[in-house]
Amino acid sequence: MQRRHLLTGLAQTAGLAVATGSVSRVAMAALPEAVQQTSADTAPPLNPPNGRPYNPVVTLNGWTCPWRMNNGVKEFHLVAEPVVREMAPGFKVNLWGYNGQSPGPTIEVVEGDRVRLFVTNRLPEHTTIHWHGQRLPNGMDGVGGLNQPQIPVGKTFVYEFIARRPGTFMYHPHADEMTQMAMGMMGLWITHPKGRHPLIALVQRDYAFLLNAFDVVPGSLTPQVNTMLDFNIWAFNSRVFPAISPLVARLGDRVRVRVGNLTMTNHPVHIHGIEFEVTGTDGGPVPLTARWPEVTTDVAVGQMRQLEFLADEPGDWALHCHKSHHTMGAMGHGVPTMIGVDHRGLVQKIQKLVPDYMVMGERGMADMGEMEMPLPDNTFPMMTGTGPYGAIEMGGMFTTLKVRAGLANGDYRDPGNYQQPPGTQAWEWKGTAGVPDMPPASRPAALGTGPTQGSARKPTGHGGHH
């Protein structure tokens, strides 16, 4: 990723990553740089190089858009364009997004900033951007046909307004919304408070991500945009487990997690090991008297939720949507339940006709987490990922919260697997009925040294049946 934050004069390179279309050379010279990002890694927080100071967020498997200051105005450049998103190693999807990625880069500003956003359209059709949750002049709201003309292909429009209130917001099109949202056009907007706020606490770790969903037919590359409910790829910021980065926290840190939902259904977000409070929505901070401790909160369609907690329990804790099918990869919803069906004598006969046929589901679906089932190219497995003790049997909207003592302030690196202290892990009962069995004095060392997310097995073979 290019990390230049400021252009002081005319565009200095012929290969500047801006979508010129029919924009004149004079107009292009005045545009801020359109920084591109293609890596799916979680970028480090972008400490503000100029403008008013703030504590930056970390966008999970995403990044913050650089800007330039122009006579006191904070200028950004977003390019709406087709992109290819690596949702997991070996699994890539054709999407539409901004500046090389879907979701697009996070916009970070400070309450009271005057913000100017140049939006260049490199899609095959017109578009707009709606600044979801913002207070702004009606003509800047971005609803095509209602309060602005659509942005034609190859043209650049400018939005300008003051970020009037702090909070967590989103941006997305309001033009051919069904197609453009289903293709991944969305991004986060964070407005930081301009000073100490009575309802906004200081935190040591501030994470943000969007919930999104796609219907990608096994073996294909492009989502089905007409799907209304039957999605098969459930993602955090267009990444699926085990390819989602962990949320890393130092023991004792106060942590904020900002979650936005631009899917077609609600998502009960659950965090293991701690209690949190919902401290804010896209409507603003929640009054102190309206907060209560929770371990799961429902994030409805079009909503933002800010969760805050004290990371006071060391370990590797699951963080996921609690709808069980949303922690799975691609799977045909028409597959019948085969629990208890005796396949003996049938498998060999079927394999004479269909060599790749595999028995599925007669004992439940856990076997799917371990076997390497032949799948079409570019198809993500239904369950995948391994941890220090074997298959995790998850996918989709699942990651981990990794709490560790001794981390440096600002260290977001994956600390690896958590080593449970002796006597603190579930053990196999080997005692006599009714006689207490003491936990072992020590547990075996964890297998492997990789992150709890583990590794995904790349889909193998062709034409598998599932």
C-alpha positions as CSV (number, residue, x, y, z in Angstrom):
1,M,0.0,0.0,0.0
2,Q,1.2,3.5,-0.8
3,R,1.5,5.4,2.5
4,R,1.8,9.0,1.2
5,H,-0.5,11.2,3.2
6,L,-0.1,14.5,1.5
7,L,0.3,16.0,-1.9
8,T,1.6,19.6,-1.7
9,G,1.2,20.6,-5.3
10,L,0.3,19.1,-8.7
11,A,0.1,15.3,-9.2
12,Q,3.7,14.3,-9.5
13,T,3.6,10.9,-11.2
14,A,2.1,9.8,-14.5
15,G,0.9,6.6,-12.8
16,L,-1.0,8.3,-10.0
17,A,-3.8,5.9,-8.9
18,V,-6.7,8.1,-9.7
19,A,-9.6,7.3,-12.0
20,T,-9.5,10.1,-14.6
21,G,-12.3,9.0,-16.9
22,S,-13.4,12.2,-18.5
23,V,-11.9,14.4,-15.8
24,S,-9.7,17.2,-17.2
25,R,-6.0,17.5,-16.5
26,V,-6.7,20.6,-14.5
27,A,-9.3,18.9,-12.4
28,M,-7.0,15.9,-11.9
29,A,-4.2,18.1,-10.7
30,A,-6.5,19.4,-8.0
31,L,-7.5,15.9,-6.8
32,P,-6.0,14.4,-3.6
33,E,-4.2,11.2,-4.2
34,A,-6.4,8.1,-4.4
35,V,-4.4,5.7,-2.3
36,Q,-4.9,2.0,-3.2
37,Q,-4.8,-1.1,-1.0
38,T,-4.9,-4.7,-2.2
39,S,-3.6,-6.6,0.8
40,A,-6.2,-8.3,3.0
41,D,-4.0,-8.0,6.1
42,T,-5.1,-5.8,9.1
43,A,-3.2,-2.5,8.6
44,P,-1.7,-0.8,11.7
45,P,-3.6,2.2,13.0
46,L,-2.9,5.4,11.0
47,N,-1.7,7.9,13.5
48,P,-2.8,11.4,12.2
49,P,0.1,13.1,10.5
50,N,-1.7,16.5,10.5
51,G,-5.0,18.0,11.6
52,R,-6.4,17.6,15.0
53,P,-5.1,14.6,17.1
54,Y,-7.2,11.6,17.9
55,N,-6.7,7.9,19.0
56,P,-7.0,5.9,15.7
57,V,-9.0,2.7,15.2
58,V,-7.8,-0.6,13.8
59,T,-10.0,-1.8,11.0
60,L,-10.1,-5.6,11.1
61,N,-8.6,-6.9,7.8
62,G,-8.8,-3.3,6.5
63,W,-7.1,0.1,6.6
64,T,-7.7,3.8,7.1
65,C,-7.8,6.2,4.1
66,P,-5.0,8.8,4.1
67,W,-6.0,12.4,3.5
68,R,-4.4,15.8,2.7
69,M,-5.1,19.1,4.4
70,N,-6.1,21.9,2.1
71,N,-6.6,25.3,3.7
72,G,-8.0,23.7,6.8
73,V,-10.2,21.2,5.0
74,K,-9.5,17.5,5.3
75,E,-9.7,16.0,1.7
76,F,-10.1,12.4,0.8
77,H,-10.4,10.6,-2.6
78,L,-12.5,7.5,-3.0
79,V,-12.6,5.6,-6.3
80,A,-15.6,3.3,-6.8
81,E,-14.4,0.4,-8.9
82,P,-14.4,-3.4,-9.5
83,V,-12.0,-5.2,-7.1
84,V,-10.9,-8.8,-6.3
85,R,-11.2,-9.6,-2.6
86,E,-9.2,-12.5,-1.2
87,M,-11.8,-13.7,1.4
88,A,-9.5,-16.6,2.5
89,P,-6.3,-18.1,1.1
90,G,-7.2,-19.7,-2.2
91,F,-10.7,-18.2,-2.2
92,K,-11.1,-15.0,-4.2
93,V,-14.3,-13.2,-5.2
94,N,-15.1,-10.5,-7.8
95,L,-16.6,-7.5,-5.9
96,W,-17.2,-3.8,-6.3
97,G,-15.5,-1.6,-3.7
98,Y,-13.4,1.5,-3.2
99,N,-9.6,2.1,-3.6
100,G,-8.8,-1.5,-4.4
101,Q,-10.8,-3.2,-1.7
102,S,-14.2,-4.2,-0.4
103,P,-15.0,-2.8,2.1
104,G,-13.4,0.4,1.2
105,P,-11.0,2.3,3.5
106,T,-12.2,3.6,6.8
107,I,-12.6,7.4,7.0
108,E,-11.4,8.9,10.3
109,V,-12.1,12.5,11.2
110,V,-12.6,14.6,14.3
111,E,-15.8,16.2,15.4
112,G,-15.9,19.7,13.9
113,D,-13.7,18.8,10.9
114,R,-14.7,20.2,7.5
115,V,-14.4,17.2,5.2
116,R,-14.2,17.2,1.4
117,L,-14.6,13.9,-0.4
118,F,-13.8,13.4,-4.1
119,V,-15.6,10.3,-5.4
120,T,-14.6,9.0,-8.8
121,N,-16.8,6.4,-10.6
122,R,-14.9,3.6,-12.3
123,L,-17.9,1.2,-12.2
124,P,-19.7,0.0,-15.3
125,E,-22.8,2.0,-14.2
126,H,-23.6,5.2,-12.3
127,T,-23.3,5.4,-8.5
128,T,-23.5,7.7,-5.5
129,I,-22.4,7.6,-1.8
130,H,-24.7,7.9,1.1
131,W,-23.0,8.9,4.4
132,H,-25.0,6.7,6.7
133,G,-26.0,8.4,10.0
134,Q,-24.4,11.8,9.3
135,R,-26.0,15.1,10.0
136,L,-25.3,17.2,6.8
137,P,-26.8,19.4,4.2
138,N,-29.6,17.6,2.3
139,G,-27.8,17.9,-1.0
140,M,-24.8,15.9,0.4
141,D,-26.8,12.9,1.6
142,G,-26.1,10.9,-1.6
143,V,-29.5,9.5,-2.6
144,G,-29.4,9.4,-6.3
145,G,-32.4,11.0,-8.0
146,L,-33.7,12.5,-4.8
147,N,-31.1,15.0,-3.7
148,Q,-28.3,14.7,-6.3
149,P,-27.8,13.4,-9.8
150,Q,-26.2,10.0,-10.2
151,I,-22.4,10.1,-10.6
152,P,-22.0,9.0,-14.3
153,V,-19.3,6.5,-15.3
154,G,-15.9,8.2,-15.5
155,K,-17.0,11.3,-13.6
156,T,-15.9,12.7,-10.2
157,F,-18.3,14.3,-7.7
158,V,-17.4,16.2,-4.6
159,Y,-19.1,15.9,-1.2
160,E,-18.4,18.5,1.5
161,F,-19.8,18.9,5.0
162,I,-18.8,19.3,8.6
163,A,-18.5,16.2,10.8
164,R,-21.0,17.4,13.4
165,R,-21.1,14.7,16.0
166,P,-18.8,11.9,17.2
167,G,-19.6,8.2,16.6
168,T,-19.4,5.2,14.3
169,F,-21.0,5.5,10.9
170,M,-20.9,3.9,7.4
171,Y,-20.9,4.8,3.8
172,H,-22.5,2.9,0.9
173,P,-24.2,3.7,-2.4
174,H,-27.8,4.8,-2.8
175,A,-28.0,4.0,-6.5
176,D,-28.8,0.5,-7.8
177,E,-28.4,-0.3,-4.1
178,M,-29.5,-4.0,-4.5
179,T,-26.7,-4.7,-6.9
180,Q,-24.0,-2.4,-5.5
181,M,-24.4,-3.4,-1.9
182,A,-24.6,-7.1,-2.8
183,M,-21.3,-6.6,-4.7
184,G,-19.6,-5.3,-1.6
185,M,-19.8,-1.5,-1.8
186,M,-19.5,-0.2,1.7
187,G,-17.1,1.3,4.2
188,L,-16.7,2.6,7.8
189,W,-16.7,6.2,8.9
190,I,-15.4,7.1,12.4
191,T,-15.8,10.6,13.8
192,H,-13.7,11.0,17.0
193,P,-14.7,13.4,19.7
194,K,-12.8,16.8,19.6
195,G,-12.0,16.5,23.4
196,R,-12.9,14.6,26.5
197,H,-16.5,13.5,26.2
198,P,-18.6,12.6,29.3
199,L,-20.1,9.5,27.5
200,I,-17.1,8.4,25.4
201,A,-14.4,6.7,27.4
202,L,-10.7,6.6,26.6
203,V,-9.7,3.1,25.4
204,Q,-6.4,1.4,24.7
205,R,-7.6,-0.7,21.8
206,D,-10.3,0.4,19.3
207,Y,-11.4,-2.1,16.7
208,A,-13.9,-1.7,13.8
209,F,-15.4,-3.9,11.2
210,L,-18.5,-4.4,9.1
211,L,-20.7,-7.5,8.8
212,N,-21.3,-8.5,5.2
213,A,-22.7,-11.5,3.3
214,F,-22.6,-12.9,-0.2
215,D,-24.1,-15.6,-2.3
216,V,-21.2,-17.2,-4.2
217,V,-22.2,-20.4,-6.1
218,P,-19.5,-23.0,-5.4
219,G,-16.9,-22.8,-8.2
220,S,-17.8,-19.3,-9.2
221,L,-16.2,-15.9,-8.7
222,T,-19.0,-13.4,-8.7
223,P,-21.8,-13.0,-6.1
224,Q,-25.5,-13.6,-7.0
225,V,-26.9,-10.1,-6.6
226,N,-30.6,-11.1,-6.6
227,T,-30.3,-13.3,-3.5
228,M,-32.5,-11.9,-0.7
229,L,-31.9,-14.3,2.2
230,D,-30.1,-17.5,1.2
231,F,-26.5,-16.3,1.5
232,N,-23.7,-18.8,1.9
233,I,-20.6,-16.6,2.7
234,W,-20.9,-14.7,6.0
235,A,-18.0,-12.4,6.6
236,F,-16.3,-9.8,8.8
237,N,-15.0,-7.1,6.5
238,S,-15.2,-9.5,3.5
239,R,-13.0,-12.1,5.2
240,V,-14.1,-15.5,6.6
241,F,-12.6,-17.7,9.4
242,P,-9.9,-18.7,9.7
243,A,-8.6,-15.8,7.6
244,I,-10.0,-13.1,9.9
245,S,-7.4,-11.4,12.1
246,P,-7.7,-11.9,15.8
247,L,-8.5,-8.9,18.1
248,V,-5.4,-8.6,20.3
249,A,-5.5,-6.9,23.7
250,R,-3.1,-6.5,26.6
251,L,-4.4,-7.8,29.9
252,G,-6.2,-4.9,31.6
253,D,-6.8,-2.9,28.5
254,R,-10.1,-1.2,27.9
255,V,-11.3,-2.3,24.5
256,R,-13.9,-0.9,22.1
257,V,-15.3,-3.0,19.2
258,R,-17.3,-1.1,16.6
259,V,-19.6,-3.4,14.5
260,G,-21.7,-2.3,11.6
261,N,-24.3,-4.5,9.7
262,L,-24.9,-4.1,6.0
263,T,-26.2,-7.6,5.4
264,M,-29.9,-8.6,4.8
265,T,-30.4,-10.1,8.3
266,N,-29.6,-9.4,12.0
267,H,-26.5,-10.8,13.7
268,P,-26.2,-11.6,17.4
269,V,-22.6,-10.9,18.1
270,H,-21.3,-12.9,21.0
271,I,-17.9,-12.6,22.9
272,H,-16.7,-15.4,25.1
273,G,-14.9,-14.8,28.4
274,I,-16.0,-11.2,29.3
275,E,-19.0,-9.0,29.7
276,F,-19.4,-5.8,27.6
277,E,-21.7,-2.8,27.5
278,V,-23.2,-1.3,24.3
279,T,-21.8,2.2,24.7
280,G,-22.9,3.7,21.4
281,T,-24.9,3.4,18.3
282,D,-24.9,5.3,15.0
283,G,-27.4,7.6,16.8
284,G,-24.7,8.6,19.3
285,P,-23.3,7.6,22.7
286,V,-25.7,5.6,25.0
287,P,-26.5,7.4,28.3
288,L,-24.7,5.8,31.3
289,T,-28.1,4.9,32.9
290,A,-29.2,3.0,29.8
291,R,-26.3,0.6,29.7
292,W,-26.2,-2.9,31.1
293,P,-23.7,-5.9,31.0
294,E,-24.1,-8.3,28.1
295,V,-22.2,-11.1,26.4
296,T,-24.3,-11.0,23.2
297,T,-25.9,-8.1,21.4
298,D,-28.1,-8.2,18.3
299,V,-26.9,-5.9,15.5
300,A,-29.8,-5.4,13.1
301,V,-29.7,-4.4,9.5
302,G,-28.3,-0.9,8.9
303,Q,-27.2,-0.5,12.6
304,M,-23.9,0.2,14.3
305,R,-23.1,-1.0,17.8
306,Q,-20.1,0.1,19.9
307,L,-19.1,-2.6,22.5
308,E,-16.7,-1.8,25.3
309,F,-15.2,-4.1,27.9
310,L,-12.2,-4.6,30.2
311,A,-9.9,-7.3,28.9
312,D,-9.2,-8.8,32.3
313,E,-9.3,-12.6,31.5
314,P,-6.2,-13.9,29.7
315,G,-6.7,-16.5,26.9
316,D,-8.0,-17.0,23.4
317,W,-11.7,-16.2,23.4
318,A,-14.2,-16.8,20.6
319,L,-15.9,-13.8,19.0
320,H,-18.6,-14.7,16.5
321,C,-22.2,-14.4,15.2
322,H,-24.4,-16.7,17.3
323,K,-26.5,-17.8,14.3
324,S,-24.9,-21.2,13.7
325,H,-25.1,-21.1,9.9
326,H,-23.3,-17.8,9.9
327,T,-20.2,-19.6,11.2
328,M,-20.1,-21.9,8.2
329,G,-18.7,-21.7,4.7
330,A,-20.5,-22.5,1.4
331,M,-23.0,-25.3,1.8
332,G,-26.1,-26.1,-0.2
333,H,-29.2,-25.3,1.9
334,G,-31.1,-28.1,0.2
335,V,-28.9,-30.9,1.6
336,P,-31.1,-33.3,3.5
337,T,-30.4,-34.4,7.1
338,M,-28.8,-37.8,7.0
339,I,-28.3,-38.4,10.7
340,G,-29.0,-42.1,11.5
341,V,-29.2,-43.2,7.8
342,D,-27.2,-46.4,7.3
343,H,-25.1,-46.1,4.2
344,R,-23.5,-49.5,4.4
345,G,-23.6,-51.3,1.0
346,L,-24.5,-48.1,-0.8
347,V,-21.3,-46.1,-1.0
348,Q,-19.4,-48.5,-3.2
349,K,-22.3,-48.8,-5.6
350,I,-22.7,-45.0,-5.8
351,Q,-18.9,-44.5,-6.3
352,K,-19.0,-46.7,-9.4
353,L,-21.2,-44.0,-10.9
354,V,-19.9,-41.0,-9.1
355,P,-16.2,-41.6,-8.1
356,D,-16.0,-38.4,-6.0
357,Y,-19.1,-39.3,-3.9
358,M,-18.5,-39.1,-0.1
359,V,-20.8,-40.1,2.8
360,M,-22.1,-37.0,4.6
361,G,-24.0,-36.5,7.8
362,E,-24.9,-39.9,9.0
363,R,-23.3,-39.2,12.4
364,G,-23.7,-35.4,12.2
365,M,-21.6,-32.9,10.3
366,A,-18.4,-32.7,12.5
367,D,-16.6,-35.0,10.0
368,M,-16.7,-32.1,7.6
369,G,-14.3,-30.1,9.7
370,E,-11.5,-32.7,9.2
371,M,-11.9,-34.4,5.9
372,E,-10.5,-32.9,2.7
373,M,-13.6,-33.1,0.6
374,P,-13.1,-32.6,-3.2
375,L,-14.6,-29.2,-4.1
376,P,-14.8,-27.1,-7.2
377,D,-12.1,-24.5,-7.7
378,N,-12.5,-21.3,-5.7
379,T,-15.0,-22.9,-3.3
380,F,-14.6,-22.3,0.4
381,P,-15.2,-25.3,2.7
382,M,-18.3,-25.5,4.9
383,M,-16.2,-25.9,8.1
384,T,-12.4,-25.3,8.3
385,G,-9.6,-24.1,10.5
386,T,-7.5,-25.9,13.0
387,G,-6.3,-24.9,16.4
388,P,-3.8,-26.4,18.9
389,Y,-6.2,-29.2,19.7
390,G,-7.6,-30.1,16.3
391,A,-10.3,-29.0,14.0
392,I,-12.2,-25.9,15.2
393,E,-15.2,-26.7,12.9
394,M,-16.1,-23.1,12.2
395,G,-16.1,-20.7,9.3
396,G,-17.7,-17.4,8.2
397,M,-18.3,-14.9,11.0
398,F,-15.8,-16.2,13.6
399,T,-12.6,-14.9,15.0
400,T,-10.8,-14.7,18.4
401,L,-10.1,-12.1,21.1
402,K,-6.6,-12.8,22.3
403,V,-5.9,-11.3,25.8
404,R,-2.3,-11.4,27.0
405,A,-0.3,-10.0,29.8
406,G,3.0,-8.2,29.0
407,L,2.1,-6.9,25.5
408,A,3.6,-3.5,24.6
409,N,1.2,-0.6,24.2
410,G,0.2,-0.6,20.5
411,D,1.4,-4.1,19.8
412,Y,-1.3,-5.7,17.6
413,R,0.7,-8.7,16.5
414,D,-0.9,-12.2,16.9
415,P,0.7,-13.6,20.1
416,G,0.1,-17.2,19.0
417,N,-1.7,-19.9,20.9
418,Y,-2.6,-19.4,24.6
419,Q,-0.9,-21.8,27.0
420,Q,-3.4,-22.7,29.7
421,P,-1.9,-22.8,33.2
422,P,-1.7,-26.3,34.7
423,G,-5.0,-27.5,36.1
424,T,-7.1,-24.9,34.2
425,Q,-8.2,-26.9,31.2
426,A,-11.0,-29.4,30.9
427,W,-9.8,-33.0,31.2
428,E,-11.0,-36.5,30.6
429,W,-12.7,-38.2,33.5
430,K,-10.9,-41.4,34.5
431,G,-12.0,-41.8,38.1
432,T,-14.5,-44.1,39.6
433,A,-18.1,-43.1,39.6
434,G,-18.8,-40.9,42.7
435,V,-15.1,-40.5,43.5
436,P,-13.7,-37.0,42.7
437,D,-11.0,-37.0,40.1
438,M,-8.4,-34.2,40.5
439,P,-7.2,-32.4,37.4
440,P,-3.7,-33.4,36.1
441,A,-0.8,-31.5,37.6
442,S,0.1,-30.3,34.2
443,R,-1.4,-30.5,30.7
444,P,0.4,-31.5,27.5
445,A,2.0,-28.7,25.6
446,A,-0.3,-27.3,22.9
447,L,0.3,-28.7,19.4
448,G,1.7,-26.3,16.9
449,T,2.7,-22.7,17.2
450,G,0.3,-21.0,14.9
451,P,-2.5,-18.7,15.8
452,T,-5.7,-20.1,17.3
453,Q,-7.4,-19.4,14.0
454,G,-5.1,-22.0,12.6
455,S,-4.9,-22.8,9.0
456,A,-7.4,-23.6,6.3
457,R,-6.9,-26.5,4.0
458,K,-7.0,-25.3,0.4
459,P,-10.0,-26.9,-1.4
460,T,-8.8,-29.9,-3.4
461,G,-10.1,-31.7,-6.5
462,H,-12.9,-30.9,-8.9
463,G,-16.6,-31.5,-9.1
464,G,-17.1,-32.7,-5.5
465,H,-20.6,-33.5,-4.3
466,H,-22.0,-31.8,-1.2
